[in-house]
């Protein structure tokens, strides 16, 4: 009897783990994942939700850079050189495959940076990001 209970508990635990690992990534989850990694300054975790050919723009259409390789180089330096880097979300709006974050970024000096980041999700990855800075 004890053996059967143990097997049932083990089976339930395995099914729960499987369900958690196979949850569909939503646009909000992808953006939140990169935010958590950004604040931890973990470059690999930060880049994971982005598509390989991600495009970064200064709103509306000024291309800043393209691809994970560009992001790895640019953000690795920033993560290394800015130990107090931190981004707080003042407001988040989600509509379909678009997530818009009103961000407050600190760590670059005595004042903070205020920005809007617009994330466009395609094929379960962040495909484009548009920045508006104050």
N, C-alpha and C positions, 0 to 999 in steps of 0.2 A: 504494500500500500504506500509506504513512504517513498519507494522508488518511483512509483507512478506519479505522485504529487511532485516530486523533484523534476521529472521529465516534463510535466505540464508547465511548471513554472519556467523551466529553461526554454521551452517552446514559445511561451508567451513573451518572454524577454527577447528572444530572437526576432519574433514578429514585430515587436515594438521598435526595435533597433532598425530593422529592415524598412519599416514605414517611415521612420524619421530620416533615414539616409536617402530615401527615394521621393521625398517631398519635392514637388515642382517648385522651381525658383520663380518667385514673382518679381516684378520690377522693383517693388519696395524692398524685398529681401536682398536683391543684388546690390542696390544702392546702400542699404544698411551694412551689408558685409564689407563693402569697400570703405565705408566710413569708420567702422570699428578697426580695420587694419590700418587705415590712415592715422588714426589716433594712437595706435600701437607702434607706428612707424615700421610695419612689417611689409616690406616691398612685395614678397611673393604672394601673401594673402591679399594685399591691396590689388594686385594685378589680376588675380584669378577671375573675378566676375566680368572682366573686360574682354571684348572680342580681340582677336589678334591684330585686326586692322582698324582698331578704334580711332576715331578722329576727334580732336580737341579744337574748339573754336572759341574766339572772343566774339561774343554775340554782335551782329547776327551771322556773319560769314567770313571772318578773318581766321584762316587756318593757323593754329598755333603749332600743332604737331600731329603726327599720325603713327599709329602702331604701338604695340606693347614695348618694343625695343626703345622707342623714343621716350615713353613714359618711364620705363625702368631707369634709364640714364638720368632723366630730369628729376624724378621723384626720389631716387636713391640719394642724390646729392642733398636735396632738401631735407629728407629724413635724417641724414647724417649731421647736417649743419644746423638743424633746428631742434634741439633736444626737448624744448618745451612746446613743440607744435601741438595744437589741439583745435579741433573743429566742433562747434556746437551747432545744432540745428535749431533755428529760431522758429521755423515753420516748414512743413512739408506738405506738398500737394501732389496727389497721384491721380492721373487720368489715363486709363488704358496702359499703354506702354511708355508713358512719359512720367518722370518723377521730377518735381521742381523743389529744390531745397533753398531756403534762405539761410545762409551760413554766416556764422561769426567765427573767424579764424584768429587764434592768438599764437604767440610764440615768436613773432618776428621783431619784437621790440616792445616799447611801452604801450603802444596802441594796438587795437585789433583791426583786422580787415573784414569788411562786410561784403558779401557777394551773393549772387544767385547762381546756382548750378542747375542746368536743365539736362537731365539724363534721358537719352533715347535708347530704348531696349529693343533689340531684334534678335531672334533665335536664342532667347534665354541668356543673352550677354549684353553688356553695355556697349553700344555701337558708336554713339556720338555723345559728346558733352559740350554744352555751350555755357560760357561763363559771362556774367555781367558783374563788373566790379564798381564799387563806389569810390 
